[in-house]
Amino acid sequence: MTASSRDRTDDDSLRVRARVRATDRQWVERVLQATGMFRDDEIEIAGDLVDERIADGKGSGYHFLFLETVGETLGYSCFGPIPLTLGSWDLYWIAVDPRRQGTGLGRRLLRDTEEEAAAHGARKLFVDTSGRAQYLPTRSFYEGCGYSEAARLIDFYAPGDDKVIYVRDVG
């Protein structure tokens, strides 16, 4: 079952919410700041995507999933179709509250994201991340979830900071 057009609750009391709320921007910015992995301008863009989804709905091209338990948001993902492709989607953001990392919630959220994207016609899900040493755990996470490195763009973000693109078939 996917969260497509509705929310769902699983037996383990975790809830996946696809509906975006105005208060989600604050949570997204706070959790991304807490990870220590993102610059202020990156965090602002992530918040702007929440606002775009609220303002433009499905027309924004951005889909969201929020993983929650009673009274607490634990993680989120933002993803959507890549324009001018047939079934290629990007995973723009995925983050779990740092206090909950290492508990399997990221894997769960990624799996739910893949299912949701596939339900909307995704064949492949692409993920971009940094090649810096700080992002080794992130790259290991994607590889451990079945993603393959598809490309590496040398010095893409800055000198010494490659863009690493991962891909996985989801459709």
C-alpha positions as CSV (number, residue, x, y, z in Angstrom):
1,M,0.0,0.0,0.0
2,T,1.4,3.5,-0.8
3,A,0.6,6.9,0.7
4,S,-0.6,8.0,-2.7
5,S,-3.3,10.5,-2.1
6,R,-3.8,9.4,1.5
7,D,-2.0,8.8,4.8
8,R,-1.5,5.5,6.4
9,T,-0.6,4.0,9.7
10,D,1.3,0.7,10.1
11,D,1.2,-1.9,12.8
12,D,4.3,-0.5,14.5
13,S,2.6,2.9,15.1
14,L,4.6,4.7,12.5
15,R,2.6,6.9,10.3
16,V,3.5,8.0,6.8
17,R,2.0,11.3,5.8
18,A,2.0,12.6,2.3
19,R,0.0,15.8,3.0
20,V,2.2,18.8,3.5
21,R,1.3,21.3,6.3
22,A,2.5,24.9,6.7
23,T,4.3,23.9,9.9
24,D,6.4,21.3,8.0
25,R,8.8,24.0,6.8
26,Q,10.0,24.8,10.3
27,W,10.5,21.1,11.1
28,V,12.4,20.5,7.8
29,E,14.7,23.4,8.4
30,R,15.3,22.5,12.0
31,V,16.1,18.8,11.3
32,L,18.4,19.7,8.4
33,Q,20.2,22.2,10.6
34,A,20.5,19.6,13.3
35,T,22.2,17.1,11.0
36,G,25.1,19.5,10.5
37,M,25.4,18.4,6.9
38,F,23.9,21.3,5.1
39,R,24.7,25.0,4.5
40,D,22.1,27.7,5.4
41,D,21.3,28.3,1.7
42,E,20.6,24.6,1.2
43,I,18.3,24.5,4.2
44,E,16.4,27.5,2.9
45,I,15.9,25.8,-0.5
46,A,14.5,22.7,1.3
47,G,12.1,25.0,3.1
48,D,11.1,26.8,-0.1
49,L,10.2,23.4,-1.6
50,V,7.7,22.8,1.2
51,D,6.2,26.2,0.5
52,E,6.0,25.5,-3.3
53,R,4.2,22.3,-2.6
54,I,1.7,24.1,-0.4
55,A,1.2,26.9,-2.9
56,D,1.1,24.9,-6.1
57,G,0.0,21.4,-4.9
58,K,0.8,18.6,-7.4
59,G,1.7,21.3,-10.0
60,S,4.8,22.0,-8.0
61,G,6.3,18.6,-9.1
62,Y,7.4,18.0,-5.5
63,H,6.2,15.0,-3.5
64,F,6.7,14.6,0.2
65,L,6.5,11.9,2.8
66,F,6.7,12.5,6.5
67,L,7.4,9.6,8.8
68,E,5.7,10.2,12.2
69,T,4.8,8.6,15.4
70,V,2.3,10.0,17.9
71,G,3.0,13.7,18.2
72,E,6.5,13.6,16.6
73,T,7.9,13.9,13.1
74,L,10.8,11.5,12.7
75,G,11.9,12.0,9.1
76,Y,10.9,13.2,5.7
77,S,11.7,12.9,2.0
78,C,11.1,15.2,-1.0
79,F,11.1,13.7,-4.5
80,G,9.7,14.2,-7.9
81,P,9.8,13.5,-11.6
82,I,12.7,14.8,-13.6
83,P,11.3,17.1,-16.4
84,L,11.7,15.8,-20.0
85,T,12.2,12.2,-18.9
86,L,10.0,9.2,-19.0
87,G,9.9,7.8,-15.5
88,S,13.1,9.2,-14.1
89,W,12.7,10.7,-10.7
90,D,15.0,12.6,-8.3
91,L,15.2,12.1,-4.5
92,Y,15.9,15.7,-3.6
93,W,16.0,15.3,0.2
94,I,15.8,12.6,2.8
95,A,16.5,13.2,6.4
96,V,15.8,11.6,9.8
97,D,16.0,13.4,13.1
98,P,19.6,12.9,14.2
99,R,18.4,11.6,17.6
100,R,16.7,8.7,15.6
101,Q,19.4,8.0,13.0
102,G,20.8,4.4,13.0
103,T,17.4,2.9,14.0
104,G,16.3,1.8,10.5
105,L,13.9,4.8,10.0
106,G,16.0,6.1,7.0
107,R,15.7,2.7,5.2
108,R,12.0,2.6,6.0
109,L,11.5,6.1,4.7
110,L,13.5,5.4,1.6
111,R,11.5,2.3,0.8
112,D,8.3,4.2,1.3
113,T,9.6,6.9,-1.0
114,E,10.5,4.4,-3.7
115,E,7.1,2.8,-3.5
116,E,5.3,6.1,-3.7
117,A,7.4,7.3,-6.7
118,A,6.8,4.0,-8.5
119,A,3.1,4.3,-7.8
120,H,3.3,7.6,-9.7
121,G,5.1,6.1,-12.7
122,A,8.8,6.3,-11.6
123,R,11.1,3.7,-13.2
124,K,14.3,4.9,-11.7
125,L,15.1,7.0,-8.7
126,F,18.2,9.2,-8.8
127,V,20.0,10.6,-5.8
128,D,22.8,13.2,-5.8
129,T,25.2,13.6,-2.9
130,S,28.6,15.0,-2.2
131,G,31.8,13.1,-2.6
132,R,33.4,14.7,0.4
133,A,34.6,12.4,3.3
134,Q,31.9,13.9,5.5
135,Y,29.3,12.2,3.3
136,L,30.8,8.7,3.4
137,P,28.0,7.5,5.8
138,T,25.4,9.0,3.3
139,R,27.0,7.2,0.4
140,S,27.2,4.0,2.4
141,F,23.5,4.3,3.3
142,Y,22.5,4.5,-0.4
143,E,24.7,1.7,-1.4
144,G,23.4,-0.4,1.5
145,C,19.9,0.3,0.2
146,G,20.7,-1.1,-3.2
147,Y,21.7,2.1,-5.1
148,S,24.6,2.0,-7.5
149,E,26.9,4.8,-8.3
150,A,25.9,5.9,-11.8
151,A,28.2,9.0,-12.2
152,R,30.8,11.1,-10.5
153,L,31.2,14.7,-11.5
154,I,34.6,15.9,-10.4
155,D,34.8,19.2,-8.5
156,F,31.1,19.8,-9.2
157,Y,30.1,21.6,-6.0
158,A,33.5,23.1,-5.3
159,P,37.1,22.2,-5.8
160,G,37.5,18.8,-4.1
161,D,33.8,18.3,-3.8
162,D,32.5,15.9,-6.4
163,K,28.8,15.2,-7.2
164,V,28.1,11.5,-6.8
165,I,24.9,10.3,-8.5
166,Y,23.3,7.1,-7.4
167,V,20.4,5.3,-9.1
168,R,18.0,2.4,-8.4
169,D,15.3,0.8,-10.5
170,V,12.0,1.3,-8.6
171,G,9.4,0.7,-11.3
